[in-house]
Amino acid sequence: MIHMKSRKVKLAGWGKAIAEHEMKFGDQTRFRLHKGENLLDLTDQAIAAAFESAGMTIEDMDCIVCGMATPLQAIPCNAALVHERWARHLDIPAMDINTTCTSFITALDMVSCLIEMGRYRNVLLVSGDTASAALNPSQQESYELFSDAATAFIVTAAEEGESSEIVYGAQKTWSEGAHDTEIRGGGGLMPAFDMDEQNREDYYFDMKGTRILKLSAKKLPGFVEQCMAKSGVTRKDIQLVIPHQASRALSLIMPRLGFPKESYADYVSEYGNMISASVPYTLCRTIEEGRVKRGDLVLLIGTAAGLTANFLLLRL
C-alpha cells in the first residue's frame, strides 16, 4: 500500500434521487423503478440538483465520470449516455469507473488525483444502479435487499484557503470472494444469446451472504487498521463514518472495525442496498440533515463484489 499526499479537492454540489415505487418487506422499506422507467431519468434528477447546489452548469465541467456497477447497455459506457442527455453540444470526455458497490468511492479517489495533477478542474461524478433489473425472486435474501437510486456530485479543485481535501485513500481486492457476489450471464463468458430455461438463474443476481460476511470479517479489520495507521488519523478525528449500506449485517461488522453505532450512518432499514449509490446517497442525506458540514472529516468505507474494499478519508 503506497501512501499518497492529500489532494485539494472539494464536493462543490450534490444531488440524489430514488425510485418512487415503494415496497415493504417486514420492517424494511425498498424503492424500485416501475416498468418502463430507467435509471437515466433518476440521474437527470440528481444531476440537476447537483448543478443547482453548486451554482454551476454542464458548460463548467471538464469531464463526466460514471461510477456505477452495472451497464445501462452493453456499449457504449454509461457516461456516454449521460453525456448524450447533458453535454451533446460539448466534446468533454466521458468515462466509467466500476468497482461495483464501491464505484463512487473508487471514482472519487481517481478523479481527485486527476484534478490534483491539473488534468481537470471540474468533474461531474454520477453514481446509481437499477438493482431491481436482475433480482431473483426465488432468492429471498437478495430480492428483499436492494433499492434503485442515483446520485450526482460536482467535484472541483479546492480554492486557496479552503480546507476541503481527500486526506487518504486505499483499496484492496481479495479475489477468493470473486464468485460470492455475481451475475454470471450477460457478458463475454456467458453471452445473452446463450440464455435458456436451464441456465436462466445464471442471468440473475446471485449472492452468498454468509460467505461474504465471513470473508469480510476476516479481511476488513486488518485493512482498516493499516489505513488508520498510514493516514495518521485516529477514530476520534472522524466526525462520521459513511459505510456502504450493504445489508442488516452492518451493525455486526462496523463494531468489529472499531466504529460503534453512534459513529456511523445506518439507513439500511429505510433504503437497503443501493449498490453504487449507497455511499453517495447516504452522504447526501447526512449533509442535508446537518450531521456533517464543511470542514468535517468523513470516512467513506465499504465492500464490493470481488471481494473489494475501499477506504477514503474526505474533509468536506
N, C-alpha and C positions, 0 to 999 in steps of 0.2 A: 504494500500500500504506500503510495507516494504522497507526501504532504504538499499541498498547494497553498500559496498565499491567498488571502481573502480577495474577493472580486467586488469592485464597487459598482453594483447594480441595484436597481430597486424595482419593486412592483408598483407601477405608476397608476394602474387601474385594474379593475377586476369585475367579472360578472358571472352569473350562474343561471342555469335553467334546468328544470326537471320535468319529466313526462307527467301528463295530467291524469292518466288512468291509475287511480289508487286501488291497491289490493291489500287485504288483511289476511295475515297468517297467524292466528292466535293474537299475541300481543305485539306482533311485528307488522310494520307498515312498509309497503313497497310501491314504487311508481313505474309504470311501463307505458310505452308508446302504444297508441291504438293502431289497428291495422290500417295501412295506407300512410301513416306518419313516418318520418325518418329523422335520423339524428341531425342532419344538416339544418333542419328547422330549429332544433334546440340550440345548435351552435350559433345560429343567427341571433337568437335572443341574448345569449351570453356575450357574444362579440359586441352587439350594440350597447349593452350595459357597460362593458369594459371600456369602450371608447368614451362613453358619456362620463364615466367615473374618472378617466384620465384627462378629459378635455382634449382629446386627440382624435384624428381620423385615420382612415387607411392610407391616405397620402403621406402621413408621417412615418409609416412603417418601412423598414428596410428588408424585412423578411417575415414570412408566415411559417410557423412550425406547428405541426400537429403531433402532440404526444398522446397517442391513442393505442389501444390494444388490438383492435380489430379493424380490418379494411372495410371501407364503405362499398368498394367494388374491387375486383382483383387488381386492376390497374385503371387509371393512374393512382398515385399516392393520395391519401385523404387531403393533404394540404393543397393539392392542385384543385380539388373540388371546392374547398373553402375559398381558394384564390378566385375561382370562376365566379363565385357569388359576390365577392367583396372587392376584388382587385383586377377584374378582367381588363381594365384600361391601363393597367400597370404591368411592368415586367420584373417586379421584385421576385426573388426566389421563394419557392415553397418546398418544404421537405417534411418527411415523417421521422419521428424518433420513437421507437417502440421497445419497451420492456414490460409489456402487458400492464398489470395493475399499477406499477410504479412509473409508468411512462412520463407522467407530469414531472416527477422528481428528477428523473434522468434528463429530460428535456431542459428543465430549468438549469440544472447543473451544466449541461453542454452549452446552452445558449449564453449563460453568464460568462463562460470562457471566451466565446466569440465576441461578445460585447467588450469584455476586458481588453482583448487584443486589438480592438478597433475595427473589426470586420463589419460589425453592425452597431447601430446605436439604439434603435427602437425595434422590438420584435413582438409580433402578435403570437402568443402561445395558446393554442386551443387543445383542450382535452375532453374526452367523453366517449361513451360507447353505448351501443344498443345491445345490452346484455341479454335482453329477452329474446333476441332473434334465434339463439342456438340453445336455449334451455331444454332439458329433457324432462318432461312432466313426470316420468317414472322415477327420477332421481330426486326425491323429496328435499334432501339437504341442500342441493344447489338450486332447485327450482324455486324455493321459498326465500332465497338469499339476496337476489340481485334487483337493482333498480336501473332505469335508463336516465342518464343525466349528461349535461355538458357544462363546461366552464371555459372562460377566456381570461387571460391576463395580458396586460401590456407591460413588457419587461424592457426597461430602459437603462442607459448609463446613469449612475448617480451623479448629481451635481456636486461641485466643490462645497465641502462643509456638511453635506448630508451624511447621516450615519448608516444608511442602508447598505447592505453588503451580503454576499454569500461568504460566511465565515469558514466553512469547511464542508467538503462533500466526499462521499465514498460509496462504492458499490461492489458487491461480490455476488458470484453465482456458484451454486453447488448443484451440478447437473445430475447428481443421483436422484434429484427430485424432478427431473425434466418431464416425466410422464405422470406425475401426480396431479397435474392440472393441465388439461389439454383438450383441443378439438383435433382429432386425428385426420378427419377428412376435409376436403375442400381446397387443399394446396397441391404442391407438386408431387408429394409422396402418395397421396390418395386423391386424385382429381375428382371434381364434382361429377364428371361424366361416369364415374365408376360406381356411383351410389345405387344400391338396390335394396330390396327388403331384408336381405340377410345382413348387410353391413350398415344399415341406416343409423344405428346408435353411434357409429364412428364419426358421424357428422354432427352430433350433439356435443355440447359441453360436458366434460367428464371430470369430476373432482373426487379425489380420495382424501377427504378431510382429516381423518385420523393420521394418515401418513404424513401429510403436510404439517400438521401440528407437532408431531414427534420430531421431524427434521428441523422445523423452526426452533423448537425448544432446545435442540441440541446445538444449533449453529449460531443463533442470534445473540445469546448473552456474550459470547466471546467477541463477536463482531462489534457489538455496541461498546464494550469496554475498550477495544482497540481504538475506536473512533473517538470516544471521550478523551482518551489519553493523548492521541495525536492532535486533536483540536485544541487542547489546553483549556477546555470548558468543563465546568462542573454541572451537575444536575441542578444545583441551586441557582445557577446563572440563567437557566432556561425558564422563560415565563410560561410557555405552554408547549406541549408535545402534540403534534398533529399526526396521528398514525393512520395508515391505510385501514379503512373500515372493513376489514376482511371478513369477520364473522363474529358471532357472540363469544368466541374464544378470546377476543381482545382482552377481556377482563382477566383471563388466565395468563396470557403471555406478557402483558405490559408490566405487572408487578415483578415478574421474573427478570425483566430488563432494568429493574430499579426505578420504575415510574409508578407511583401509587395512583389510585383512582382520581384524586383531585388534580393531578399534574397533566392529564391528557384529555383530549376531546373524544367523546364516545357518542355517536349518533346512530349506531347500528340498528337499534330498535325502531328508529324513525325513518331511516332510508335504506339500510342494508348496505351491501357492497355495490358501489357504482363503478367498479373497475378503475379505469384511468382517471375518472372524475372524482373518485373517493377523496383523495387527499386535497386537491384544489377546491372541491365543493365544501369540504369541512373547513378549510382555511377561510374561504369567503364567508361562511356563516359565523365563524368566531370573530372575524373582523367586524362584520355587521352588528354582532351582539356586543361589541366592545370588550370582548375577552382578551384581545390583543390589539396593540396600537403601534404607531410609528416608534421605532427605537427599540421595541421589544425583540428579544431573541427567541426564535421559534425553531423547534426541531421537526422537520418533516421526515418521517420514517415509515418503512413498510416492506412487505414481501410481495413477490410476484411469481408467476409461473417461471419455472426454470431449474431449481428454486433460486430466485434472485432477491437480494436485499439491498435497500437504499437507505442512506443516512445523509441528511442535508441540514446544516445549521444556517438559518436565514435571519438576518437582522432586518426587520421590516422598515 
